[in-house]
Amino acid sequence: MIPDWSYQVALLQSSEGISSNGNQSSKFKPLIRRVPTNLSENKSFNKYFEPRVVAIGPLHHRNPRLQRAEKVKLELAVLFTVDQGVTEQVLYKKIKQEIGYLKKCCKAEDIEDYDDEELAWMFFVDGCAALNAIHYSIKEEKPTDKLKIKIDLLAFARIDLYMTSVYNGKDLKTSIDHFIDDKIKKTIAEGNSKEQVWAGQADDEPAHLLGLLRERLLAKHKSSHNYKTKCSMIGKLLMGFGSEKQHNKTFRSIKELKEAGIHVSPSETSSLRDVSFYFGFLGTLKIPRILVDDSTGSKFMNLVNYEMCPDFKNDFEVTSYLCFLDSLIDIAQDVKELRHAGMLLNYMGSDDDVADLFNTMTTDLVPDLEMYKQVTNDIRKYCDNPWTTSIAKASYTHFSTPRSILGFLGALLGLLFTAIQAYYSLRKKWSTIEQKSTISHFRFLKS
């Protein structure tokens, strides 16, 4: 039997929020989805997607391992209603009234085992607990002062917020903004520009905390422009004398870039889009400074998971950034070079751990090759040029370490002293010859 094609198309459009004219509905928001198969099948990724202590939302609600946190969530929810001066009956009633809309935030098969009463209570408790945890994250007073909650449990709960919580409504928006700002500071360090301005990328409010975090990470500085190749007068001269062959050389890591005469420095802003290459006598790659700790893997992998949602239209900017960073970090030596340059702040552990983290996170990821295409092309063009590579080789050989610099300066001083000694010897010799010539001339005149 041939299936009804038009019915299947209509079903797909209704489930994915696509209008009849083929466009995505402007009112539609990305669903709370399970992790894609290509990520969930990788066992090394499980720790990034499985909640550590608390389940928020229906996907992990009945997980036995997370049940001990249910009491804590209830206490946080009660504290939230008390602090906000509203009764649980009023909030619960409002959620029950909106249960039809809230169910549309999840895939039907993920909530088919829950009735409306259970879902409404779950959304009420989880929502109040999540908002309270975010709210107290920016206050000096902690909920641990009022409730018997261990600080480690609350810390892990805040990490779990990125996995399933929904950002909806404008209550406590200031707290949410400060919460995201705090996470930005613990992900990307500030750029060289003192004026860091955030401007939202989307017209609508983000549907998820991850959406808000992603927008902030990708936000451009108000004075930033589209990427253009930058080079000094000397750089233009050197590149003009170069060969015409097209970008045959490849680069893999920070160590190889350093050997090619390319150094890394902080970009003007903390935006992941702010990556550029400048060449003069030597090359300079500008990228945002990154901070790495135990939460880095969870944050970035959940951002990657968010970008993979089929109902979220995007260009995989975070995924592309991770893949670009992975091309720079191959081994622990690359991490060490970034640390010494002040480009990477390692609060995670050894340099090997950081290298393994980035090498593992990018497994099976597909980036948007256009995002950093101009930067990589400029680097390859620089590496193809025989003049720049010769200068870089001389610089790396004679100026890469303090010992080589001292050796070069010693040799230079030796040549200088030799030249001075030769000068004074010649001067003395010519003075003697001139004196003898004068005496001979005087005797000749006297005779």
C-alpha positions in Angstrom: 0.0 0.0 0.0 1.4 3.4 -1.0 1.3 5.9 1.9 -0.6 9.2 1.6 2.3 11.6 0.7 0.3 14.8 1.2 -0.7 13.6 4.7 2.9 12.8 5.6 4.0 16.3 4.4 1.3 18.0 6.4 2.3 15.9 9.5 5.9 16.9 9.1 5.1 20.5 8.7 2.9 20.6 11.8 5.5 18.7 13.9 8.5 20.9 12.8 6.7 24.2 12.8 6.8 24.8 9.0 4.1 26.8 7.3 2.4 25.8 4.1 4.5 28.2 2.1 7.7 26.3 3.1 8.9 28.9 5.7 9.6 28.2 9.3 6.9 29.7 11.5 8.1 32.9 13.3 6.2 31.9 16.4 7.7 28.4 16.5 10.4 27.7 19.0 12.9 24.8 19.0 11.6 21.7 20.8 13.2 20.1 23.9 14.8 17.1 22.1 16.9 14.2 22.9 20.6 14.1 21.9 21.2 13.2 18.2 22.3 9.6 17.6 25.7 10.5 16.3 26.5 12.2 19.6 24.6 9.9 22.0 26.4 6.7 20.6 29.8 8.1 21.5 30.2 6.9 25.1 32.8 9.6 25.9 30.0 12.2 25.4 27.6 10.7 27.9 29.0 12.7 30.8 28.2 15.9 28.9 24.6 15.2 28.2 23.5 13.1 31.2 22.4 15.2 34.2 24.8 14.8 37.2 22.4 15.3 40.1 19.1 16.9 39.1 16.6 16.2 36.3 14.8 19.3 34.8 12.0 18.5 32.4 10.5 15.2 31.3 13.4 13.5 29.6 15.2 12.4 32.8 12.4 12.9 35.3 12.0 9.2 36.2 15.7 8.4 36.3 16.3 6.6 39.6 19.8 8.0 39.9 18.4 11.5 40.1 15.6 11.0 42.6 17.5 12.2 45.6 17.5 15.7 44.2 13.6 15.8 43.9 13.4 16.9 47.6 15.9 19.7 47.0 14.0 20.9 43.9 10.8 21.0 45.9 12.5 23.1 48.7 13.9 25.5 46.1 10.5 25.8 44.5 8.9 26.6 47.9 11.6 29.2 48.6 11.0 30.7 45.2 7.2 31.2 45.9 8.0 32.7 49.3 10.6 35.1 48.0 8.3 36.2 45.1 5.3 36.6 47.4 3.0 34.3 45.4 1.3 31.1 46.4 2.0 27.8 44.8 -1.7 27.4 44.0 -1.7 30.6 41.8 1.4 29.5 39.8 0.3 25.9 39.5 -3.1 27.0 38.2 -1.4 29.3 35.6 0.8 26.4 34.4 -2.2 24.1 34.1 -3.9 26.7 32.0 -0.9 26.8 29.7 -0.3 23.0 29.6 -1.4 22.8 26.0 1.3 25.3 24.9 3.9 23.8 27.2 3.4 20.3 25.7 4.2 21.7 22.3 7.7 22.4 23.6 8.4 18.7 23.7 8.1 15.9 21.2 4.9 14.0 21.6 6.6 10.6 22.1 8.8 12.0 25.0 5.7 13.0 27.1 3.2 10.3 26.1 3.7 8.5 29.4 2.7 11.6 31.5 -0.8 12.9 32.1 -1.5 16.6 32.2 -1.6 16.8 36.0 1.8 15.2 36.3 3.3 17.4 33.6 1.9 20.6 35.1 3.3 19.7 38.5 6.7 18.8 37.0 6.9 22.1 35.1 5.9 24.0 38.2 8.5 22.5 40.5 11.3 22.4 37.9 10.6 25.9 36.7 10.5 27.5 40.1 13.6 25.5 41.3 15.6 26.5 38.1 14.7 30.2 38.4 15.6 30.2 42.1 18.9 28.6 41.5 19.7 31.2 38.8 18.4 34.0 40.9 20.6 33.1 43.9 23.7 32.6 41.7 24.1 36.4 41.5 23.2 37.2 45.1 25.5 37.3 48.1 23.0 35.3 50.1 22.8 31.7 49.0 19.8 29.3 49.3 22.2 27.1 51.3 21.9 29.6 54.1 18.1 29.1 54.3 17.9 25.4 53.3 20.0 22.4 54.1 21.5 22.1 50.6 25.1 21.2 50.1 27.0 23.7 47.9 28.3 21.0 45.6 24.8 19.8 44.9 23.8 23.3 43.9 26.9 23.8 41.7 26.2 20.6 39.7 22.5 21.6 39.5 23.5 24.8 37.7 25.5 22.9 35.2 22.5 20.6 34.6 20.4 23.7 33.8 22.0 23.9 30.4 20.7 20.5 29.4 17.0 20.8 29.6 15.7 24.1 31.1 13.6 26.5 29.0 13.9 30.3 29.0 10.3 31.6 28.9 8.7 34.7 30.2 10.3 37.9 31.6 10.2 37.2 35.3 13.7 37.4 36.8 15.1 38.4 33.5 17.9 40.4 35.1 18.9 37.4 37.1 19.0 35.3 34.0 21.1 37.9 32.2 23.6 38.0 35.1 23.7 34.2 35.2 24.6 34.1 31.5 27.1 36.9 31.9 28.8 34.9 34.6 29.0 31.8 32.3 30.5 34.0 29.5 33.3 35.1 31.8 34.0 31.5 32.7 34.1 30.5 29.1 35.7 33.4 27.1 38.0 36.0 28.6 37.6 39.7 27.7 39.1 41.0 24.6 41.5 43.9 24.1 38.7 46.4 23.6 37.5 47.9 26.9 34.0 48.5 25.5 32.3 45.1 25.3 28.9 45.6 23.8 26.3 42.8 23.3 23.6 43.0 20.8 21.1 40.2 20.3 21.4 38.3 17.1 17.8 37.2 16.9 14.5 39.1 16.6 12.7 36.9 19.2 13.6 36.0 22.7 15.7 32.8 22.9 13.7 29.6 23.6 16.4 28.1 25.8 19.2 29.2 28.2 21.6 27.7 25.6 20.1 30.0 23.0 20.8 33.0 25.2 24.4 31.8 26.0 25.0 31.1 22.3 23.9 34.6 21.3 26.2 36.2 23.8 29.2 34.1 22.7 28.6 35.0 19.0 27.7 38.7 19.6 29.7 41.2 17.6 31.2 44.5 18.9 29.2 47.5 17.7 32.2 48.8 15.8 33.2 45.4 14.2 33.0 45.0 10.5 33.1 42.1 8.1 36.4 40.3 7.9 39.0 41.8 5.6 42.6 40.7 5.0 44.9 43.0 6.9 48.6 43.4 6.2 51.3 46.1 6.7 53.3 47.8 3.9 56.1 45.4 4.5 53.6 42.5 4.4 52.2 43.6 1.0 55.7 43.9 -0.3 56.7 40.5 0.9 53.5 38.9 -0.4 54.0 40.7 -3.8 57.5 39.1 -4.2 56.1 35.6 -3.4 55.3 32.8 -5.7 52.0 32.5 -7.5 51.3 28.9 -6.4 47.9 28.5 -4.7 47.8 27.5 -1.0 49.4 24.1 -1.2 50.7 24.0 2.4 48.5 23.0 5.3 48.8 23.8 9.0 47.7 21.7 11.9 48.7 23.2 15.2 49.9 26.2 17.2 53.5 24.8 17.3 53.6 24.6 13.5 52.2 28.1 13.1 54.9 29.4 15.5 57.6 27.7 13.5 56.1 29.4 10.4 56.5 32.7 12.1 52.8 33.1 13.1 52.1 34.3 16.7 48.8 34.3 18.5 47.3 37.3 20.2 43.9 38.2 21.8 41.2 39.5 19.4 39.6 42.9 20.1 36.4 41.3 21.5 35.3 38.1 23.2 33.0 37.1 20.3 33.7 33.6 18.8 33.3 35.3 15.3 36.2 37.7 16.0 39.0 35.6 14.4 41.4 37.4 12.0 44.9 37.1 10.5 47.4 40.0 10.1 50.8 39.8 8.4 53.7 42.2 8.4 57.3 41.0 8.9 55.7 38.0 10.7 52.1 36.8 10.9 49.7 37.3 13.8 46.5 35.2 14.3 44.0 36.9 16.6 41.5 34.8 18.4 39.4 35.2 21.6 41.1 34.1 24.8 39.4 31.0 26.2 39.0 29.8 29.8 39.0 26.0 30.3 37.6 24.3 33.4 35.6 21.2 34.3 32.4 22.7 32.9 33.8 23.6 29.5 33.0 20.3 27.9 29.4 20.3 29.1 28.8 23.9 28.0 30.3 23.5 24.5 28.8 20.1 23.8 25.3 21.1 24.8 25.7 24.2 22.5 26.7 21.8 19.7 23.7 19.7 20.5 21.5 22.8 20.4 22.8 23.7 17.0 22.0 20.3 15.7 18.3 20.6 16.6 16.5 20.2 13.2 14.0 23.0 14.1 16.7 25.5 14.9 18.0 27.4 11.9 21.6 28.3 12.3 25.0 28.2 10.6 26.8 26.0 13.2 28.9 28.8 14.4 29.9 27.2 17.8 30.6 23.9 16.1 32.8 25.6 13.6 34.7 27.5 16.3 35.4 24.2 18.2 36.7 22.6 15.0 38.9 25.6 14.2 40.2 25.5 17.8 40.8 21.8 17.5 42.9 22.4 14.3 45.2 24.6 16.5 45.4 22.3 19.5 46.8 18.9 18.6 49.0 18.0 21.5 49.9 19.3 25.0 52.7 21.4 23.6 50.1 23.5 21.7 48.2 24.1 24.9 51.4 25.1 26.6 52.2 27.6 23.8 48.7 29.1 24.1 49.1 29.4 27.9 52.4 31.1 27.6 50.9 33.5 25.2 48.1 34.3 27.6 45.5 32.9 25.2 44.3 30.0 27.2 43.6 29.9 31.0 43.8 26.4 32.2 41.8 25.7 35.4 41.1 22.1 34.3 44.3 20.2 35.0 47.3 19.2 32.9 47.9 20.4 29.3 47.3 16.9 28.2 43.8 16.9 29.6 43.0 20.1 27.8 44.3 18.8 24.5 42.4 15.5 24.9 39.2 17.6 25.7 39.3 19.5 22.4 40.4 16.5 20.4 37.5 14.4 21.8 34.8 17.1 21.6 35.2 17.5 17.8 34.8 13.8 17.0 32.3 13.4 14.1 31.4 17.1 14.1 30.8 18.8 10.8 31.7 22.5 10.7 30.7 25.3 8.4 33.9 25.6 6.3 32.9 29.1 5.1 33.1 30.6 8.6 36.9 30.8 8.9 37.7 30.2 5.2 39.3 33.6 4.6 41.4 33.3 7.7 42.7 29.9 6.8 43.3 31.0 3.2 45.4 34.0 4.4 47.4 31.7 6.7 48.1 29.2 3.8 49.0 32.1 1.5 51.5 33.3 4.1 53.0 29.8 4.6 53.3 29.4 0.8 55.5 32.6 0.5 59.2 31.8 0.4 60.2 35.2 1.7 58.0 35.0 4.8 59.0 31.5 5.5 62.7 32.4 5.3 62.3 35.3 7.7 60.3 33.0 10.0 62.9 30.3 9.9 65.6 32.8 10.8 63.5 34.3 13.5 62.6 30.8 14.9 66.3 29.7 14.8 67.9 32.8 16.3 65.1 34.4 18.4 62.8 31.6 19.7 64.5 31.1 23.1 66.4 33.3 25.5 69.6 31.2 24.9 69.5 31.7 21.2 68.8 35.4 21.6 71.7 35.8 24.0 73.9 33.8 21.6 72.9 36.1 18.7 73.6 39.2 20.8 76.9 37.7 21.9 77.9 37.1 18.3 76.8 40.6 17.3 78.7 42.2 20.2 81.8 40.1 19.2 81.5 41.4 15.6 81.1 45.0 16.9 84.1 44.8 19.2 86.2 43.2 16.4 85.1 46.0 14.1 86.0 48.7 16.7 89.3 47.0 17.3 90.1 46.9 13.6 89.0 50.5 13.2 91.4 51.7 16.0 94.2 49.5 14.7 93.8 50.9 11.2 93.6 54.4 12.6 96.8 53.9 14.6 98.6 52.5 11.6 97.5 55.4 9.3 98.5 57.8 12.0 102.0 56.3 12.2 102.3 56.3 8.4 101.1 59.9 8.3 103.6 60.9 11.0 106.5 59.2 9.2 105.5 60.9 6.0 105.4 64.3 7.7 108.9 63.8 9.2 110.4 62.7 5.8 108.8 65.7 4.1 110.3 68.0 6.8 113.8 66.5 6.4 113.5 66.9 2.7 112.7 70.5 3.0 115.5 71.1 5.5 118.1 69.5 3.3 
